[in-house]
């Protein structure tokens, strides 16, 4: 089986989105220029709409759903679970140093992490970024069930109908339905990219989806998604720095708040509150976060990424 051509535009989205979210958590509350970094989440959501569909064979049927879900679980779940263990270890260390009152974990809450039940119950995740993984996992289940409809001749109508439903139906918690228009834009671009729809058709269906997204999710969030869509459409070339941050993007996303943010908070308690020392805290947090993410990628993420690729569609 020939390897699909690498899409460099995807690297740019992963790099920008992951760094934006990391910078927001490391300094967004004290540095106004970084306060919109959380919008990188919506760039990721649009990218998932495109890249997850792009990774599925056109002859997909429900009999392949087990392989599809298995590939995604092996790719995502082990790094996710190991990152949870790192959170617990860091909390134990901080409690031992008397920097936090207690490191006693809520085991029932941790168990609900495994199936992303917190997205529906509202219980806090031990790492604030995990709620987005819950949305992603809901999307994987959705794609496993409906991909044949997406690539049918009624695919664009199907997406628009679901977006309209998302405006009128509310499910409590953080659910895919509430954010579906952003994913739908990514799916629509996939249909255009793979020449299943013409440009005019993509624009005619994309415009009402953008309007629904603005009402459902917000203009800022929709703008971030459209920025990711613009990056997908631009003729971007390979860049070594972008490729590096794209490679470690998932690892950086999983670990930056546990490692970098806690380090910044610790330094902030012991250093003077001057601009120079704030810059030192922030810079140190970035360097440590990136270095830790690179190690996490090599030791944890890369082996499971390789393992997931061993599952092939017949």
DARAKA-V829158 format. One record per backbone hydrogen bond with DSSP energy under -0.5 kcal/mol. CO is the residue of the C=O (numbers start at 1). NH is the residue of the N-H. E is the energy in kcal/mol with one decimal. If there is no record, write none. Layout:
BEGIN
co=CO nh=NH e=E
co=CO nh=NH e=E
END
This chain:
BEGIN
co=6 nh=8 e=-0.8
co=7 nh=10 e=-1.1
co=7 nh=11 e=-0.8
co=8 nh=12 e=-1.5
co=9 nh=13 e=-1.8
co=10 nh=14 e=-2.6
co=11 nh=15 e=-2.7
co=12 nh=16 e=-2.7
co=13 nh=17 e=-2.8
co=14 nh=18 e=-2.2
co=15 nh=19 e=-2.2
co=16 nh=20 e=-2.4
co=17 nh=21 e=-2.3
co=18 nh=22 e=-2.3
co=19 nh=23 e=-2.9
co=20 nh=24 e=-2.0
co=21 nh=25 e=-2.1
co=22 nh=26 e=-2.2
co=23 nh=27 e=-2.2
co=23 nh=28 e=-0.6
co=24 nh=28 e=-2.3
co=27 nh=30 e=-0.9
co=27 nh=31 e=-2.5
co=30 nh=32 e=-0.6
co=31 nh=34 e=-2.3
co=32 nh=35 e=-1.5
co=34 nh=37 e=-2.0
co=36 nh=39 e=-1.9
co=37 nh=40 e=-2.1
co=38 nh=41 e=-1.8
co=39 nh=42 e=-0.8
co=39 nh=43 e=-1.0
co=40 nh=44 e=-2.0
co=41 nh=45 e=-1.9
co=42 nh=46 e=-2.0
co=43 nh=47 e=-2.3
co=44 nh=48 e=-2.5
co=45 nh=49 e=-1.9
co=46 nh=50 e=-1.4
co=47 nh=51 e=-3.4
co=48 nh=52 e=-2.0
co=48 nh=53 e=-0.6
co=50 nh=54 e=-2.1
co=51 nh=55 e=-1.4
co=53 nh=56 e=-1.2
co=57 nh=60 e=-1.6
co=61 nh=64 e=-2.3
co=62 nh=65 e=-1.5
co=64 nh=68 e=-2.3
co=65 nh=69 e=-2.8
co=66 nh=70 e=-2.3
co=67 nh=71 e=-2.6
co=68 nh=72 e=-1.9
co=69 nh=73 e=-2.8
co=70 nh=74 e=-2.5
co=71 nh=75 e=-1.8
co=72 nh=76 e=-2.3
co=73 nh=77 e=-2.1
co=73 nh=78 e=-0.6
co=76 nh=80 e=-1.9
co=77 nh=81 e=-3.0
co=78 nh=82 e=-2.6
co=79 nh=83 e=-2.2
co=80 nh=84 e=-1.5
co=81 nh=85 e=-1.9
co=82 nh=86 e=-2.0
co=83 nh=87 e=-1.9
co=84 nh=88 e=-2.1
co=85 nh=89 e=-2.4
co=86 nh=90 e=-2.8
co=87 nh=91 e=-2.5
co=88 nh=92 e=-2.1
co=89 nh=93 e=-2.2
co=90 nh=94 e=-2.6
co=91 nh=95 e=-2.4
co=92 nh=96 e=-2.3
co=93 nh=97 e=-1.4
co=94 nh=99 e=-3.1
co=94 nh=100 e=-0.8
co=95 nh=98 e=-1.4
co=103 nh=105 e=-0.6
co=105 nh=107 e=-1.0
co=106 nh=110 e=-2.5
co=107 nh=111 e=-2.3
co=108 nh=112 e=-1.6
co=109 nh=113 e=-0.9
co=110 nh=113 e=-0.6
co=110 nh=114 e=-0.7
co=111 nh=114 e=-1.0
co=112 nh=115 e=-0.5
co=112 nh=117 e=-2.3
co=112 nh=118 e=-0.5
co=113 nh=116 e=-1.5
co=116 nh=119 e=-1.3
co=117 nh=120 e=-2.1
co=117 nh=121 e=-1.7
co=118 nh=122 e=-2.2
co=119 nh=174 e=-2.9
co=127 nh=130 e=-2.1
co=128 nh=131 e=-0.6
co=129 nh=132 e=-1.4
co=129 nh=133 e=-0.6
co=130 nh=133 e=-0.7
co=130 nh=134 e=-1.5
co=131 nh=135 e=-1.6
co=132 nh=136 e=-2.3
co=133 nh=137 e=-2.6
co=134 nh=138 e=-1.9
co=135 nh=139 e=-2.0
co=136 nh=140 e=-2.2
co=137 nh=141 e=-2.0
co=138 nh=142 e=-2.2
co=139 nh=143 e=-3.0
co=140 nh=144 e=-2.5
co=141 nh=145 e=-1.3
co=142 nh=146 e=-2.5
co=143 nh=147 e=-2.0
co=146 nh=149 e=-1.3
co=146 nh=150 e=-1.9
co=147 nh=151 e=-2.0
co=149 nh=152 e=-1.1
co=152 nh=155 e=-1.9
co=154 nh=158 e=-2.4
co=155 nh=159 e=-2.2
co=156 nh=160 e=-2.3
co=157 nh=161 e=-2.6
co=158 nh=162 e=-2.0
co=159 nh=163 e=-2.1
co=160 nh=164 e=-2.3
co=161 nh=165 e=-2.4
co=162 nh=166 e=-2.2
co=163 nh=167 e=-0.8
co=164 nh=167 e=-0.9
co=164 nh=168 e=-0.9
co=165 nh=168 e=-0.7
co=165 nh=169 e=-2.4
co=168 nh=170 e=-0.5
co=173 nh=175 e=-0.9
co=175 nh=179 e=-0.8
co=176 nh=179 e=-0.9
co=176 nh=180 e=-0.7
co=177 nh=180 e=-0.9
co=179 nh=182 e=-1.2
co=179 nh=183 e=-1.1
co=180 nh=184 e=-3.0
co=181 nh=185 e=-1.7
co=182 nh=186 e=-1.4
co=183 nh=187 e=-2.4
co=184 nh=188 e=-2.9
co=185 nh=189 e=-1.9
co=186 nh=190 e=-1.8
co=187 nh=191 e=-2.2
co=188 nh=192 e=-1.8
co=189 nh=193 e=-3.4
co=190 nh=194 e=-2.4
co=191 nh=196 e=-3.0
co=191 nh=197 e=-1.3
co=192 nh=195 e=-1.7
co=198 nh=202 e=-2.4
co=199 nh=203 e=-2.4
co=200 nh=204 e=-2.5
co=201 nh=205 e=-2.0
co=202 nh=206 e=-2.1
co=203 nh=207 e=-2.2
co=204 nh=208 e=-0.7
co=205 nh=209 e=-1.2
co=206 nh=210 e=-2.4
co=207 nh=211 e=-2.1
co=208 nh=212 e=-2.5
co=209 nh=213 e=-2.4
co=210 nh=214 e=-2.3
co=211 nh=215 e=-1.8
co=212 nh=216 e=-3.1
co=213 nh=217 e=-3.0
co=213 nh=218 e=-1.7
co=218 nh=222 e=-2.1
co=219 nh=223 e=-2.5
co=220 nh=224 e=-2.1
co=221 nh=225 e=-1.9
co=222 nh=226 e=-2.5
co=223 nh=227 e=-2.0
co=224 nh=228 e=-1.9
co=225 nh=229 e=-2.1
co=226 nh=230 e=-2.4
co=227 nh=231 e=-2.2
co=228 nh=232 e=-2.0
co=229 nh=233 e=-1.5
co=230 nh=234 e=-1.3
co=234 nh=236 e=-2.0
co=239 nh=243 e=-2.9
co=240 nh=244 e=-2.2
co=241 nh=245 e=-2.3
co=242 nh=246 e=-2.3
co=243 nh=247 e=-2.4
co=244 nh=248 e=-1.9
co=246 nh=249 e=-0.9
co=248 nh=252 e=-3.3
co=249 nh=253 e=-2.4
co=250 nh=254 e=-2.3
co=251 nh=255 e=-1.9
co=252 nh=256 e=-2.2
co=255 nh=259 e=-2.4
co=256 nh=260 e=-1.0
co=256 nh=261 e=-1.9
co=257 nh=262 e=-0.7
co=259 nh=263 e=-1.8
co=260 nh=264 e=-2.6
co=261 nh=265 e=-2.4
co=262 nh=266 e=-2.3
co=263 nh=267 e=-2.7
co=264 nh=268 e=-2.3
co=265 nh=269 e=-1.1
co=266 nh=269 e=-0.5
co=266 nh=270 e=-0.8
co=267 nh=270 e=-0.7
co=267 nh=271 e=-1.8
co=272 nh=274 e=-1.0
co=274 nh=278 e=-2.3
co=275 nh=279 e=-2.4
co=276 nh=280 e=-1.8
co=277 nh=281 e=-2.6
co=278 nh=282 e=-2.6
co=279 nh=283 e=-2.8
co=280 nh=284 e=-2.5
co=281 nh=285 e=-2.4
co=282 nh=286 e=-2.1
co=283 nh=287 e=-2.4
co=284 nh=288 e=-2.7
co=285 nh=289 e=-2.2
co=286 nh=290 e=-2.6
co=287 nh=291 e=-2.5
co=288 nh=292 e=-2.7
co=289 nh=293 e=-2.3
co=290 nh=294 e=-2.2
co=291 nh=295 e=-2.0
co=292 nh=296 e=-2.8
co=293 nh=297 e=-2.5
co=294 nh=298 e=-2.2
co=295 nh=299 e=-2.7
co=296 nh=300 e=-2.6
co=296 nh=301 e=-1.8
co=297 nh=302 e=-3.5
co=300 nh=304 e=-1.1
co=301 nh=305 e=-2.4
co=302 nh=306 e=-2.5
co=303 nh=307 e=-2.0
co=304 nh=308 e=-2.4
co=305 nh=309 e=-1.4
co=306 nh=310 e=-0.5
co=307 nh=310 e=-1.1
co=308 nh=311 e=-1.1
co=310 nh=312 e=-0.8
END
